[in-house]
Amino acid sequence: MMRHIWKLVWNRKRANALIVIEILASFLVLYAVTLVGVYFAHNYRQPLGFSYDRVWLVEIDWQRESIELQPELEEEKEAAMMRQLLTAVKEFPEVESAAAMSVVPYSNSTYSSGFTWKGRQVEFMFNRGTTDTAQVLDMHLTAGRWFTEADAAGSSFRPVVINRRLARELFGTENPLGQVVKEEQDKVERRVIGVLEDFRKDGEFSGLQSYMFEHATLGKSKGGQPNNFVLRVRPGVTAAFEEKLTGKLRSMAPTWGFEVKPIEQMRESTLLWQLIPLTIFGVIVGFLLIMVSLGLLGVLWQNVTQRTKEIGLRRALGATAGEVYAQIVSELLVVSTFGLSLGILAVIQFPLLKVVDFISPTVYFTSLVISLGIVYGLTVLCGLYPGWLATRVQPSEALHYE
């Protein structure tokens, strides 16, 4: 039976070429959107690495007045003021804990770095945090410890905390604790004192990235002064605390700017912006699938009308309505297989060539299966009515044709 179906489809290859092209184009666009959707869903299930519940951000805008004339003095004054401000924040009864850090979760800011490690380039995201950062964000360490005040005393090495992804990338299966990370041109070596479960700064939909934290001591951190406070407030604290906190900080540093907002509010905004492209592409694909469905329905309808003589003769030779219906649907599935085979050959090049290396093979395969299921389901659905029309053809109708 299937051999006969394949032969029929091949004999009508010119008529079926349009259907093959439509199915191929639909599959490629659908696969692209499905890949993004599955990638987001896969990321959403991964550990976030921190908690945003009851965490607020204090973003500080420094107003330097004499930095051009006395930069060292101005930086010392800044550092002293930052320490005073952080101490004042911790004294509020509404605050459980507070810390300073360079890049906060769900913010638009990001720092990236990299170095040559054993002959290959290693890229990672970079951040700085004070001793209470892990406590404020409820960051989970799988090994080692977070920074302590003793780390600020100064030593021949710079303590760092890395996540598991960077640990595997640098040291493989070796124990990363105590390992030294140093470039040839670096004068100060980094030494791993802790390993984070993960830290996905951009939120639930972001991919897993290599990450490194350095200890930020206000006034002594190398390469930049943190200008953000993160604080975990006690349960039941309302938005009214924002005005109280801002008023205290402004009274201590009148020329500086302060913006206070919950991290959860930033999370909602970030996730919304991340979902906008997927939503737009989803709407486009939806309209495309509707157009393809109408096109397939029209082509199949015309195909059945043109084959009235053939179908009538089959009925006259004893074929049942079910057999005719199965023939029409089977031909459509075979034609769909032609188009989908071309699409599969195209999309499997991405994981093989590692064009987008941050997407795992599991995401590629899952997206492929979902896309194939949707296209096959759509083609079968479009063939239901034309197939039913074919079952209504009576043997006597074939006599109208010469």
For each residue, the residues with C-beta under 8 A, 3 or more apart:
1: 4 5 330
2: 5 6 330
3: 6 7
4: 1 7 8
5: 1 2 8 9 327 330 331 334
6: 2 3 9 10 334
7: 3 4 10 11
8: 4 5 11 12 331
9: 5 6 12 13 16 331 334 335 338
10: 6 7 13
11: 7 8
12: 8 9 15 16
13: 9 10 16 17
14: 17
15: 12 18 303
16: 9 12 13 19 20 335 338
17: 13 14 20 21
18: 15 21 22 299
19: 16 22 23 296 299 332 335 336 339
20: 16 17 23 24 335 338 339 342
21: 17 18 24 25 339
22: 18 19 25 26 292 295 296 339
23: 19 20 26 27 292 296 335 336 338 339 340 343 375 379
24: 20 21 27 28 339 340 342 343
25: 21 22 28 29 292
26: 22 23 29 30 288 289 292 375 378
27: 23 24 30 31 339 340 343 371 372 375
28: 24 25 31 32 343 346 347
29: 25 26 32 33 284 285 288
30: 26 27 33 34 285 288 289 371 374 375
31: 27 28 34 35 343 347 367 368 371
32: 28 29 35 36 281
33: 29 30 36 37 278 281 282 285
34: 30 31 37 38 367 370 371 374
35: 31 32 38 39 359 363 364 367
36: 32 33 39 40 277 278 281
37: 33 34 40 41 278 282 367
38: 34 35 41 42 363 366 367 370
39: 35 36 42 43 207 359 363 367
40: 36 37 43 44 205 274 275 278
41: 37 38 44 45
42: 38 39 45 46 360 362 363 366
43: 39 40 46 200 204 205 206 207 208
44: 40 41 204 205
45: 41 42
46: 42 43 198 200 208
47: 140 197 198
48: 51 198 200 203 204
49: 139 140 163 196 197 198 199 200
50: 105 137 138 139 199
51: 48 55 137 138
52: 55 105 106 137 263 264 267
53: 264
54: 96 232 233 234 235 237
55: 51 52 105 136 137 230 231 232 233 262 263 264
56: 230 231 232 233 242 260 261 262 263
57: 104 107 228 229 230 259 260 261 262 263 266
58: 89 228 229 230 231 245 249 258 259 260
59: 104 227 228 258 259 260 261
60: 82 85 227 228 229 256 257 258
61: 227 256 257 258 259
62: 78 227 256
63: 255 256 257
64: 67 74 78
65: 74 255
66: 69 70 73 74
67: 64 70 71 74 75
68: 71
69: 66
70: 66 67 73 74
71: 67 68 74 75
72: 75 76
73: 66 70 76 77
74: 64 65 66 67 70 71 77 78
75: 67 71 72 78 79 219 225
76: 72 73 79 80 219
77: 73 74 80 81
78: 62 64 74 75 81 82 219 225
79: 75 76 82 83 218 219 220 225
80: 76 77 83 84 219
81: 77 78 84 85 252 253 256
82: 60 78 79 85 86 100 218 219 225 226
83: 79 80 86 87 218 219
84: 80 81 87 88 252
85: 60 81 82 88 89 229 249 252 253
86: 82 83 89 90 98 99 100 130 218 229
87: 83 84 90 91
88: 84 85 91 92 248 249 252
89: 58 85 86 92 95 98 229 231 245 249
90: 86 87 95 97 98
91: 87 88 95
92: 88 89 95 241 244 245 248
93: 234
94: 233 234 237 241
95: 89 90 91 92 98 231 232 233 234
96: 54 231 232 233 234
97: 90 132 135 136 231 232
98: 86 89 90 95 132 136 229 230 231 232
99: 86 129 130 131 132 133 135 136 229 230 231
100: 82 86 129 130 133 216 218 226 228 229 230
101: 104 127 128 129 130 133 216 226 228 230
102: 109 111 127 128 129 216 224 226 227 228
103: 107 109 110 111 127 201 228
104: 57 59 101 107 109 201 228 230 263 266
105: 50 52 55 137 201 202 203 263 266 267
106: 52 201 202 203 263 266 267 269 270
107: 57 103 104 110 201 228 266
108:
109: 102 103 104
110: 103 107 125 201 202
111: 102 103 125 126 127
112: 123 124 125 126
113: 123 124 125 126 212
114: 121 122 123 124
115: 121 122 181 183 186
116: 119 120 121 122 183 184
117: 120 121 122 170 181
118:
119: 116
120: 116 117
121: 114 115 116 117
122: 114 115 116 117 166 169 170 210
123: 112 113 114 210
124: 112 113 114 162 166 209 210 211 212
125: 110 111 112 113 201 209 210 211 212
126: 111 112 113 211 212 214
127: 101 102 103 111 199 201 211 212 213 214
128: 101 102 213 214 215 216 221 224 226
129: 99 100 101 102 133 134 147 213 215 216 226
130: 86 99 100 101 133 147 215 216 217 218 226
131: 99 146 147 148 149 151 152 215
132: 97 98 99 135 136
133: 99 100 101 129 130 136 137 139 146 147 213 230
134: 129 137 138 139 141 146 147
135: 97 99 132 138 146 232
136: 55 97 98 99 132 133 230 231 232
137: 50 51 52 55 105 133 134 230 232
138: 50 51 134 135 232
139: 49 50 133 134 146 196 197 199
140: 47 49 196 197
141: 134 144 145 146 161 194 195 196 197
142: 164 195 196 197
143: 175 176 177 194 195
144: 141 161 177 192 193 194 195
145: 141 148 193 194
146: 131 133 134 135 139 141 161 194
147: 129 130 131 133 134 151 159 161 193 213 215
148: 131 145 151
149: 131 152 153
150: 153
151: 131 147 148 155 159 193 215
152: 131 149 215 217 220
153: 149 150
154:
155: 151
156: 188 189
157: 180 188 189 190 191
158: 188 189 190 191 214 215 222
159: 147 151 190 191 193 214 215
160: 181 190 191 192 193 212 213 214 215
161: 141 144 146 147 192 193 194 195 196 212 213
162: 124 166 167 170 176 192 194 195 196 210 211 212 213
163: 49 166 167 195 196 197 198 199 210 211 212
164: 142 167 168 195 196 197 198
165: 168 169 198 208 209 210 211
166: 122 124 162 163 169 170 210 211 212
167: 162 163 164 170 171 176 192 195
168: 164 165 171 172 173
169: 122 165 166 210
170: 117 122 162 166 167 176 179 181
171: 167 168 174 175 176 179
172: 168
173: 168
174: 171 179
175: 143 171 178 179
176: 143 162 167 170 171 179 192 195
177: 143 144 192 193 194 195
178: 175 191 192 193
179: 170 171 174 175 176 191 192
180: 157 189 190 191 192
181: 115 117 160 170 189 190 191 192
182: 186 188 189 190
183: 115 116 186
184: 116
185:
186: 115 182 183 189 190
187:
188: 156 157 158 182 222
189: 156 157 158 180 181 182 186
190: 157 158 159 160 180 181 182 186 212 214
191: 157 158 159 160 178 179 180 181
192: 144 160 161 162 167 176 177 178 179 180 181 195
193: 144 145 147 151 159 160 161 177 178
194: 141 143 144 145 146 161 162 177
195: 141 142 143 144 161 162 163 164 167 176 177 192
196: 49 139 140 141 142 161 162 163 164 199 211 213
197: 47 49 139 140 141 142 163 164
198: 46 47 48 49 163 164 165 208 211
199: 49 50 127 139 163 196 211 213
200: 43 46 48 49 203 204 206 207 208 209
201: 103 104 105 106 107 110 125 127 206 211
202: 105 106 110 205 206 270 274
203: 48 105 106 200 206 267 270 271 274
204: 43 44 48 200 271
205: 40 43 44 202 271 274 275
206: 43 200 201 202 203 209 274
207: 39 43 200 358 359
208: 43 46 165 198 200 358
209: 124 125 165 200 206
210: 122 123 124 125 162 163 165 166 169
211: 124 125 126 127 162 163 165 166 196 198 199 201
212: 113 124 125 126 127 160 161 162 163 166 190
213: 127 128 129 133 147 160 161 162 196 199
214: 126 127 128 158 159 160 190 221 222
215: 128 129 130 131 147 151 152 158 159 160 221
216: 100 101 102 128 129 130 221 226
217: 130 152 220 221
218: 79 82 83 86 100 130 221 225 226
219: 75 76 78 79 80 82 83 225
220: 79 152 217
221: 128 214 215 216 217 218 224 225 226
222: 158 188 214
223:
224: 102 128 221
225: 75 78 79 82 218 219 221
226: 82 100 101 102 128 129 130 216 218 221
227: 59 60 61 62 102
228: 57 58 59 60 100 101 102 103 104 107
229: 57 58 60 85 86 89 98 99 100
230: 55 56 57 58 98 99 100 101 104 133 136 137 263
231: 55 56 58 89 95 96 97 98 99 136
232: 54 55 56 95 96 97 98 135 136 137 138
233: 54 55 56 94 95 96 237 241
234: 54 93 94 95 96 237
235: 54
236:
237: 54 94 233 234 241
238: 241
239: 242
240: 243 244
241: 92 94 233 237 238 244 245
242: 56 239 245 246 260 261
243: 240 246 247
244: 92 240 241 247 248
245: 58 89 92 241 242 248 249 260
246: 242 243 249 250 258 260
247: 243 244 250 251
248: 88 92 244 245 251 252
249: 58 85 88 89 245 246 252 253 256 258
250: 246 247 253 254 256 258
251: 247 248 254
252: 81 84 85 88 248 249
253: 81 85 249 250 256 258
254: 250 251
255: 63 65
256: 60 61 62 63 81 249 250 253
257: 60 61 63
258: 58 59 60 61 246 249 250 253
259: 57 58 59 61
260: 56 57 58 59 242 245 246
261: 56 57 59 242 265 266
262: 55 56 57 265 266
263: 52 55 56 57 104 105 106 230 266 267
264: 52 53 55 267 268
265: 261 262 268 269
266: 57 104 105 106 107 261 262 263 269 270
267: 52 105 106 203 263 264 270 271
268: 264 265 271 272
269: 106 265 266 272 273
270: 106 202 203 266 267 273 274
271: 203 204 205 267 268 274 275
272: 268 269 275 276
273: 269 270 276
274: 40 202 203 205 206 270 271 277 278
275: 40 205 271 272 278 279
276: 272 273 279 280
277: 36 274 280 281
278: 33 36 37 40 274 275 281 282
279: 275 276 282 283
280: 276 277 283 284
281: 32 33 36 277 278 284 285
282: 33 37 278 279 285 286
283: 279 280 286 287
284: 29 280 281 287 288
285: 29 30 33 281 282 288 289
286: 282 283 289 290
287: 283 284 290 291
288: 26 29 30 284 285 291 292
289: 26 30 285 286 292 293 378
290: 286 287 293 294
291: 287 288 294 295
292: 22 23 25 26 288 289 295 296 378
293: 289 290 296 297 378 381 382
294: 290 291 297 298
295: 22 291 292 298 299
296: 19 22 23 292 293 299 300 378 379 382 383
297: 293 294 300 301 382 385 386
298: 294 295 301 302
299: 18 19 295 296 302 303
300: 296 297 303 304 328 332 382 383 386
301: 297 298 304 305 385 386 389
302: 298 299 305 306
303: 15 299 300 306 307 386
304: 300 301 307 308 311 328 386 387 389 390 393
305: 301 302 308 389
306: 302 303
307: 303 304 310 311 390
308: 304 305 311 312 393 397 398 400 401
309: 312 313 397 398 401
310: 307 313 314
311: 304 307 308 314 315 324 390 393 398
312: 308 309 315 316 393 394 395 396 397 398 399
313: 309 310 316 317 395 398
314: 310 311 317 319 323 324 327
315: 311 312 318 319 321 324 393 394 395
316: 312 313 395 398
317: 313 314
318: 315
319: 314 315 323 324
320: 323 324
321: 315 324 325 391
322: 325 326 391
323: 314 319 320 326 327
324: 311 314 315 319 320 321 327 328 387 390 391 393
325: 321 322 328 329 387 388 390 391
326: 322 323 329 330
327: 5 314 323 324 330 331 390
328: 300 304 324 325 331 332 383 386 387 390
329: 325 326 332 333 380 383 384 387
330: 1 2 5 326 327 333 334
331: 5 8 9 327 328 334 335
332: 19 300 328 329 335 336 379 380 382 383
333: 329 330 336 337 376 379 380
334: 5 6 9 330 331 337 338
335: 9 16 19 20 23 331 332 338 339 379
336: 19 23 332 333 339 340 375 376 379
337: 333 334 340 341
338: 9 16 20 23 334 335 341 342
339: 19 20 21 22 23 24 27 335 336 342 343
340: 23 24 27 336 337 343 344 372 375 376
341: 337 338 344 345
342: 20 24 338 339 345 346
343: 23 24 27 28 31 339 340 346 347
344: 340 341 347 348 368 372
345: 341 342 348 349
346: 28 342 343 349
347: 28 31 343 344 350 364 368
348: 344 345 351 352 368
349: 345 346 352 353 355
350: 347 353 355 356 359 364
351: 348 354 359 361 364
352: 348 349
353: 349 350
354: 351 357
355: 349 350
356: 350 359
357: 354
358: 207 208
359: 35 39 207 350 351 356 363 364
360: 42 363 364
361: 351 364 365
362: 42 365 366
363: 35 38 39 42 359 360 366 367
364: 35 347 350 351 359 360 361 367 368
365: 361 362 368 369
366: 38 42 362 363 369 370
367: 31 34 35 37 38 39 363 364 370 371
368: 31 344 347 348 364 365 371 372
369: 365 366 372 373
370: 34 38 366 367 373 374
371: 27 30 31 34 367 368 374 375
372: 27 340 344 368 369 375 376
373: 369 370 376 377
374: 30 34 370 371 377 378
375: 23 26 27 30 336 340 371 372 378 379
376: 333 336 340 372 373 379 380
377: 373 374 380 381
378: 26 289 292 293 296 374 375 381 382
379: 23 296 332 333 335 336 375 376 382 383
380: 329 332 333 376 377 383 384
381: 293 377 378 384
382: 293 296 297 300 332 378 379 385 386
383: 296 300 328 329 332 379 380 386 387
384: 329 380 381 387 388
385: 297 301 382 388 389
386: 297 300 301 303 304 328 382 383 389 390
387: 304 324 325 328 329 383 384 390 391
388: 325 384 385 391 392
389: 301 304 305 385 386 392 393
390: 304 307 311 324 325 327 328 386 387 393
391: 321 322 324 325 387 388
392: 388 389
393: 304 308 311 312 315 324 389 390 397
394: 312 315 397
395: 312 313 315 316 398
396: 312 399
397: 308 309 312 393 394 400
398: 308 309 311 312 313 316 395 401
399: 312 396
400: 308 397
401: 308 309 398
402:
